[in-house]
Amino acid sequence: MATINSKAFITDNFLLNSEVAVTLYHQYAKDLPIIDYHNHLSPKLIAENKPVNNITEAWLNGDHYKWRGMRANGIDENDITGNASLVQRFEKWAETVPYTLRNPLFHWTQLELKRYFDIDAILQPATASEIYSKANAILAHKTPAQLLEDMKVEVVCTTDDPSDTLEYHQTIAKAGFYTKVYPTFRADELFFIGQEKFLPYLNKLSNAVNFEISNYSDFIRAIDARIAYFNENGCRLSDFGVGEALVMEAFTEVEVEAIFKKRLQGDTLSSLEINKYRSAIFLHLGKQYHKFNWVQQYHLGPIRNNNTCLVEQIGLDAGCDSIADFPMAEFMSKLFNSLNASNQLAKTITYNLNPSQNEVFATMMGNFQTGGVPGKMQWGSGWWFLDQKDGMEKQLNTLSNMGLLSRFVGMLTDSRSFLSFPRHEYFRRILCDLLAEDVNKGLVPNDIDFLGNMVQDICYNNAMRYFNFN
């Protein structure tokens, strides 16, 4: 591919296509702090707070978005996740970037170069060496806490296993960083009763609570103890992200006790037994989340680990997950209705990965907007394969048609990288341009102050109130 002209691409008015959009973004959205209520950042790295040093490690380690792009460009796996040097891996990413044109990776890459390193040049083989040197020179003096503060990230919510000690969150809480870092109770491992890893996980959970789990009652007691512990350490949210078809089944406590006992004995469970057990856990967790006034999140719709050869070579999160076509409406309806019937339905955010289910999710959340809490049931932002311009616009438009955009809690990164926070800027620019387009078409009043306040609510104020971060 020919060299791309390296003239500045990320301008002040990037993605803003009218004067109204420019005004909304620059006067109302641009300078807002960031609430990142769901990501996969490492609490250990934040707590240790050592200089980041190398852009390859900051950019490519764990970033399956980039890995997929590099593989599609024919890059050898050794240069992606293997033993190639940091320089060589960066060069292979630079080689790939020009081929990502019209993929969100191109926009994100250039936004991050501009915001963190004030680099206007397009990353490509001709500019790779200079960009690598300049970025590393800056990162040598930048710690994770400093990078977060530079982007005005007020709150970060990490993703943490129920058995986690939360020792790094405790260290961070004492450090006095600008950014507050809270744990999130990610419950996935509690649901894998049909898999070999479940029994070893019970031992891990037993060690965390300092008592043996010998029956279902012990298991529930352990879960409750960990939820209380997370709450003591500032947790405000739970999360769930198992990539499977989900079914709510009727059950009795006696049945679930027997199913759990059967699994402890090493016996194989039927699909019906697994679903009865899972239904019990869904409901118990939901009631506990309500008790502690947490927000529960459900990330629904991936089919994971499609390429078993790649998973065996690299491990989980290898970058071979994709959109599934599991039915979701009946599961959500039964779960939320059961919790709502006993007045134990917590504030809830759902995220769909399959864009054909946008209206399904948006209308389902509207069924349970009761209790006098504005925006209690949230249909979340475009997630994973959908957190790009087209996906964000479709999510914003569907939410506007089916619910109240004005009560939306806005964007998140869902990222493992400390360099990913310009995604909030990306979202804010798209939001402002979308509203401005309606103004210019005469679809909404040309009241800049009203619309600007709405933008500020969506980008910051709603999340601050919704999650009780104050």
Buried (B, 14 or more C-beta within 10 A) or exposed (E): EEEBEBEEBBEEBBBBEBEBBBBBBBBBBBEBBBBBBBBBBBBBBBBBBEEBBBBBBBBBBBBBBBBBBBBEBEBEBEBBBEEBEBBBBBBBBBBBBBBBEEBBBBBBBBBBBBBBBEBBBBBBBBBBEEBBEBBBEBBEEBBBBBBBBBBBBBBBBBBBBBBBEBEBBBBBBEEEBEBBBBBBBBBBBBBBBBEEEBEEBBEEBBEBBEEEBEEBEBBBBBBBBBBBBBBEBBBBBBBBBBBBBBBBBEBEEEBBBBBBEBBBEEEEBEEEBBBBBBBBBBBBBBBBBBBBEBBBBBBBBBBBBEBEEBBEEBEEBBBBBBBBEBEBEEBBBBBBEBBBEEEBBBBBBBBBBBBEBBEBBBBBBEEBBEEEEEBBBBBBBBBBBBBBBEBBBBBBEBBBEBBEBBBBBBBBBBBBBBBBBBBBBBBBBBBBBBBBBBBBEEEBEEEBEEBBBBBBBBBBBBBBBBBEBE
